[in-house]
Structure formats: C-alpha cells, structure tokens
C-alpha cells in the first residue's frame, strides 16, 4: 500500500503544464506534417477555425488561428482531404491535446464525403429530390411525430418550442438511435410505424449537430427510400444550418435545425389560428355593420307603416270584403235560380218534341221491311208490306192502294 507522505503532490494544472512542456519540446511534434480528412469544421466568430483531422482509425482536434486562416487559398469543407503543418500542444484549461495548424493545403475529397456525393447523385438521378414528389404540410397540424433520441438536447428543445408556441399540439415520440451503425434502421422503423398507425399529421426526423461521422446515419440509402415512400409528410432537421445530409434532400421539407423544425410545425397551426381569429373579427364587424343598417331600415319602414294606419285600413277592407261577399252570394243564388228555370223550359220543349210523345198523340211512324222510314206516299207501292210504329207497339200492314194529295 502506497502512502502520500513521501510523494510529491501535483495539482491538475501542474500535470497539464508538464505534458504541454513535454510535447512542445519534442522537435517532431513541433513541426508536424500530417495528412487526413476534415471533420466537424466550424468557423468561430473570432475568425479562428476549429475542426478534427481523421483517418480510418482515429482523429485529433485541431485549431487554426485567424492569422493563419487568412492565408488559406481555399475554403475548408467537411470531408475534404488536406495536408497541414503545425505543432502538437496541450490546451491547459481542458487538458486536451490538439494541433495548432500553421498552414493547410487541399488534397481532394475524403472517403466518406466521396461516398456521400456518389449516393446523392444516384438518388438525384432516380428523382428522389424532385419537387413534384414533395408533399405539402397540412394546413392544420394537431399532432406531430418525432423520430429522434429521447434523451438528447434536440428533443427537449423541440418539445419546449412546440409547447410554448402551440400548447394544444400533441407530440408523439418514437425513441430512436441517431448515431452509429443501427441508427438508420431505427429511424426507418419509426417512419414506418407512424405511417402504419396514421396517428400523426407530420413527422420530424433529426438530431443535433456533429461531425460527418456523427450524422452519417442520415446519409443511408434505405433511409432515403423510406422517406421517399412515406405517405406522411416528413421534415428533416439534422445538425446545424450548414449541415446537409441525404435525408435533407429527400424529405418534403428541410429545417436548418431541430428547433427550426419545431417552430415550423407550430407556426403552421398558429398562423391558421391567427388567420381564423382575424376572419372571425372581420365577420363580426361586417355583421355588426349589416345589423345596424338593417335596424335603421326597419325603423324607417315601421314609421312608414304606422303613417299609413294599417290596422284601420285592414278593418275597413275587411268590412268592404264582407259587403262584397254578401253581394256575390246573392248574385250567385239569383243566377242559379235563373239557370234552373231555363233548364226546366228547355226540358219542356225537348219533351214536347220527343217522337214518343208525338206517337202518343195518334201519329204513326212507317218503315219498310229494311227498317228505313217511309215519309211520303210516293215511297209506297201496292201490296208492299210495311211496319206501323205506335207509342205502345208495332203492327204490320199491306198497302192496298195509294193516293197523293193534289
């Protein structure tokens, strides 16, 4: 068992200072020439450039101060291969070692970035990025689905922004890995789960910022296919504003950050609510104006009506109608009586002219054997058989002779 009695006790700063001195005194480490791939490139407001240099097996943090950055003849980009010169040292406050870069030259594209560009071109040729395939966000978004890490800062920011801007909006989280080999598969499952359930109006997939390696899950071809085939609109919110992934190009809408995506979906509904409130107030004003105008019209009409004494006039007209009604009834009764008498007279005349009544007076109707009437003596011949028609029957007779009136 060791004892601190005889040991020299060092502070943390002393240890870091010792390592700094040890590294910076090494001639090789003071004049490094190193080649690798740029990752997580960030330009600070101060003008300094911070990034990592990596290869297939490892990476190291680097800083390039403003004066050295101003001497660059190219713009460093994520995934670019470079050769740099600098010295290895220790950043005392954190105890992390880093390369202070004095100069840097481009060497081409890194492997990951090259793979990213190849896949981007392939999917672009297939029409995955075409605007005609982009789905519009619903006018009213009442429920949003988040496919992201349930413990990251990004999901907390999104929830906070949505609840602040639209407390009525429901949030459904599908917990997913957003980094590593299994992340793309997790995100695909989340997209498909929401599409199967049809329980949300829009899906947000995303995570916070990071290096190209950290964001690589969102450059997966199968994930791009799942986004393209989704029936629900998808917003991609991956990394920072300068970060672009394949998911950003395929998605129906790209948000610069997860917070931006939250503002976007909440703003859609808030805009609709504001528009509805504005329309409501406008309609209320229009209706109030119409009501006031109609009220004035009704008041004027009421005065006009009262001026013409409608009740008195109606009573007068009612009495007049009663008189007319009595006259019409009397006239109608007289007309019926006259018409009835005329019918009786016509009937009497018709009955007087009836053949039957004529026969009853002693007249006879004569017909030949064919039933044809004989109306003159000239129509008879001697020995002709005829039929005599009386009021109460018939008799047959034989003509003995004929005689015409002179």
ChimeraX attribute file (.defattr): number of C-alpha atoms within 10 A of each C-alpha:
attribute: neighborCount
match mode: 1-to-1
recipient: residues
	/A:1	2
	/A:2	6
	/A:3	6
	/A:4	7
	/A:5	7
	/A:6	7
	/A:7	8
	/A:8	7
	/A:9	9
	/A:10	8
	/A:11	9
	/A:12	12
	/A:13	13
	/A:14	12
	/A:15	13
	/A:16	19
	/A:17	16
	/A:18	13
	/A:19	17
	/A:20	19
	/A:21	13
	/A:22	13
	/A:23	18
	/A:24	17
	/A:25	13
	/A:26	12
	/A:27	10
	/A:28	12
	/A:29	16
	/A:30	17
	/A:31	15
	/A:32	17
	/A:33	15
	/A:34	13
	/A:35	18
	/A:36	21
	/A:37	26
	/A:38	27
	/A:39	28
	/A:40	19
	/A:41	21
	/A:42	18
	/A:43	14
	/A:44	11
	/A:45	7
	/A:46	8
	/A:47	15
	/A:48	16
	/A:49	19
	/A:50	18
	/A:51	22
	/A:52	20
	/A:53	24
	/A:54	18
	/A:55	15
	/A:56	9
	/A:57	5
	/A:58	8
	/A:59	14
	/A:60	15
	/A:61	17
	/A:62	22
	/A:63	20
	/A:64	21
	/A:65	17
	/A:66	14
	/A:67	11
	/A:68	17
	/A:69	21
	/A:70	12
	/A:71	11
	/A:72	14
	/A:73	10
	/A:74	11
	/A:75	8
	/A:76	21
	/A:77	18
	/A:78	20
	/A:79	25
	/A:80	21
	/A:81	24
	/A:82	20
	/A:83	17
	/A:84	20
	/A:85	17
	/A:86	21
	/A:87	21
	/A:88	22
	/A:89	22
	/A:90	21
	/A:91	14
	/A:92	16
	/A:93	9
	/A:94	9
	/A:95	16
	/A:96	13
	/A:97	18
	/A:98	17
	/A:99	25
	/A:100	22
	/A:101	22
	/A:102	19
	/A:103	15
	/A:104	22
	/A:105	15
	/A:106	19
	/A:107	13
	/A:108	13
	/A:109	18
	/A:110	20
	/A:111	15
	/A:112	17
	/A:113	21
	/A:114	14
	/A:115	12
	/A:116	19
	/A:117	14
	/A:118	12
	/A:119	16
	/A:120	20
	/A:121	10
	/A:122	12
	/A:123	18
	/A:124	15
	/A:125	11
	/A:126	9
	/A:127	13
	/A:128	22
	/A:129	21
	/A:130	14
	/A:131	10
	/A:132	8
	/A:133	14
	/A:134	16
	/A:135	16
	/A:136	12
	/A:137	19
	/A:138	14
	/A:139	12
	/A:140	15
	/A:141	19
	/A:142	17
	/A:143	16
	/A:144	22
	/A:145	21
	/A:146	27
	/A:147	26
	/A:148	26
	/A:149	23
	/A:150	16
	/A:151	10
	/A:152	12
	/A:153	12
	/A:154	22
	/A:155	23
	/A:156	14
	/A:157	14
	/A:158	22
	/A:159	17
	/A:160	14
	/A:161	18
	/A:162	23
	/A:163	15
	/A:164	12
	/A:165	16
	/A:166	18
	/A:167	11
	/A:168	13
	/A:169	15
	/A:170	15
	/A:171	16
	/A:172	15
	/A:173	18
	/A:174	20
	/A:175	16
	/A:176	23
	/A:177	19
	/A:178	27
	/A:179	18
	/A:180	12
	/A:181	11
	/A:182	12
	/A:183	21
	/A:184	23
	/A:185	16
	/A:186	20
	/A:187	26
	/A:188	19
	/A:189	17
	/A:190	22
	/A:191	25
	/A:192	17
	/A:193	13
	/A:194	24
	/A:195	19
	/A:196	12
	/A:197	8
	/A:198	12
	/A:199	14
	/A:200	19
	/A:201	20
	/A:202	23
	/A:203	26
	/A:204	27
	/A:205	28
	/A:206	28
	/A:207	27
	/A:208	20
	/A:209	19
	/A:210	17
	/A:211	18
	/A:212	23
	/A:213	15
	/A:214	17
	/A:215	22
	/A:216	21
	/A:217	24
	/A:218	26
	/A:219	22
	/A:220	17
	/A:221	18
	/A:222	13
	/A:223	23
	/A:224	22
	/A:225	15
	/A:226	18
	/A:227	27
	/A:228	22
	/A:229	15
	/A:230	18
	/A:231	16
	/A:232	24
	/A:233	22
	/A:234	28
	/A:235	27
	/A:236	28
	/A:237	31
	/A:238	29
	/A:239	23
	/A:240	17
	/A:241	14
	/A:242	11
	/A:243	18
	/A:244	19
	/A:245	20
	/A:246	24
	/A:247	30
	/A:248	25
	/A:249	18
	/A:250	28
	/A:251	26
	/A:252	23
	/A:253	20
	/A:254	21
	/A:255	22
	/A:256	17
	/A:257	23
	/A:258	30
	/A:259	22
	/A:260	18
	/A:261	24
	/A:262	25
	/A:263	19
	/A:264	17
	/A:265	27
	/A:266	25
	/A:267	16
	/A:268	16
	/A:269	20
	/A:270	17
	/A:271	13
	/A:272	14
	/A:273	14
	/A:274	11
	/A:275	12
	/A:276	12
	/A:277	12
	/A:278	12
	/A:279	12
	/A:280	12
	/A:281	12
	/A:282	12
	/A:283	12
	/A:284	12
	/A:285	12
	/A:286	11
	/A:287	12
	/A:288	12
	/A:289	12
	/A:290	12
	/A:291	12
	/A:292	11
	/A:293	12
	/A:294	12
	/A:295	12
	/A:296	12
	/A:297	12
	/A:298	12
	/A:299	12
	/A:300	12
	/A:301	12
	/A:302	11
	/A:303	11
	/A:304	12
	/A:305	12
	/A:306	11
	/A:307	9
	/A:308	10
	/A:309	10
	/A:310	12
	/A:311	11
	/A:312	10
	/A:313	11
	/A:314	11
	/A:315	11
	/A:316	12
	/A:317	12
	/A:318	12
	/A:319	12
	/A:320	11
	/A:321	12
	/A:322	12
	/A:323	11
	/A:324	12
	/A:325	12
	/A:326	11
	/A:327	12
	/A:328	12
	/A:329	11
	/A:330	12
	/A:331	12
	/A:332	12
	/A:333	12
	/A:334	12
	/A:335	12
	/A:336	12
	/A:337	12
	/A:338	12
	/A:339	12
	/A:340	12
	/A:341	12
	/A:342	12
	/A:343	11
	/A:344	12
	/A:345	12
	/A:346	12
	/A:347	12
	/A:348	12
	/A:349	10
	/A:350	10
	/A:351	13
	/A:352	12
	/A:353	11
	/A:354	11
	/A:355	14
	/A:356	14
	/A:357	13
	/A:358	16
	/A:359	15
	/A:360	12
	/A:361	11
	/A:362	9
	/A:363	14
	/A:364	16
	/A:365	16
	/A:366	20
	/A:367	17
	/A:368	16
	/A:369	11
	/A:370	8
	/A:371	10
	/A:372	11
	/A:373	14
	/A:374	15
	/A:375	11
	/A:376	9
	/A:377	12
	/A:378	10
	/A:379	10
	/A:380	17
	/A:381	13
	/A:382	10
	/A:383	11
	/A:384	13
	/A:385	16
	/A:386	21
	/A:387	21
	/A:388	15
	/A:389	16
	/A:390	18
	/A:391	16
	/A:392	8
	/A:393	7
	/A:394	12
	/A:395	10
	/A:396	13
	/A:397	12
	/A:398	12
	/A:399	12
	/A:400	10
	/A:401	11
	/A:402	11
	/A:403	8
	/A:404	7
	/A:405	4
	/A:406	3
